[in-house]
Amino acid sequence: MLTEPQKKHLRSLAHPRKVIVQTGNAGLTDAVLREIELALEHHELVKVRVIAADRAERDAHIARAVASTRSELVQRIGHVAVLYRHNPEKERPITLP
């Protein structure tokens, strides 16, 4: 579980980054979940754009993505969620305060 100072640090790192994964008209498919998984392995911190009809559906997709990838939700603004999962095998992992 991330603390507030850690989330603040991750938000500052995520701010200049571009969205890496975007859901399509089909929603959060297994293929999209695999892409999120790969992005987390490679980057640790990723932005995901979730296209959904309403806020409740968007929240459900984000919750499913977090649970499926064993990641943590750092921030959600509108359609964009920032996910984080530490990867100790990465050459230069993100260090948290």
N, C-alpha and C positions, 0 to 999 in steps of 0.2 A: 504494500500500500504506500502510495506516495504522500509525502507531507506537503503542506502548502508552499514552503520555500522551494522544494524540489519541483513542484508543478510550475511555480513562477519561473524558475530557471529554464525548464523545458519549454514553456510558452515563449520565452525570449529567444530560444534557439529555433523554435518552429516558425516564428513570425516571418522571416525572410524566405522561407522555403515555399516551393510550389506544391500544389496538389499532385500526389503521385498516383493515386488510384481513384477512379470515379465509377460509381455504379451506373448501369444503363437503365433502359426501360424495363428490363426484366427484374430489376431490384438487386438484392444481395444474393447472387448465385454462388454456387460452389467455386466456380472459376474466379469470381471476384475475391472470395475469401482466400483462395490460393495466392492470388496476386498480393493481397494485403500481407499474408504470411511471408512471402518472399521479400517484400519491401521492408518488413520489420526485421527480418534476418540481416538484410544488407545495410539498412539505415538506422535501425533502432527507433527512430522518431519519424513518423509519417503523417501526412495530411491526406484525409480521405473525404471526397465529396460524395454525399449520399443524396441521390435524387429520389424523392418520394412525394406522394400526393399531399400528405399533411404532416404536422409535427409529430403526432403519436406514431405514425408509421416510420418516420425518420428516426425517432428515439429507439424504436424497436429494432431497426436495422443496425444502429450503432451499438446497442446493447448486445445483439447477436454477434457482431464483428468482434467486440471486446472479449466476449466469452469464448468464441471459437478460436481466437488467436492467442488467448491467455495474455492479453496485453492490458494496459491501463489507459483509461480515458483521461487525457490531460486537459483538454478544452473542447468545447463545442460552440461554434458560432454559426448560426443559420444552418446551412447545408454542409458545413465543413467541420469535421472532427479531427482532432490531433490524438494519435495513439502512440504509446511508448511501450517497448518491451526491451529490457536489457539483454544484450548478447555478449556474454563473457568471452566468446571465441573471436569476436571482432578484433581486428588489429589495433584500432584506436577507439575503444568504447566511450560512450558519453559518460562523464563523471558527474555524479550528482552531489550537491552540497550537503 
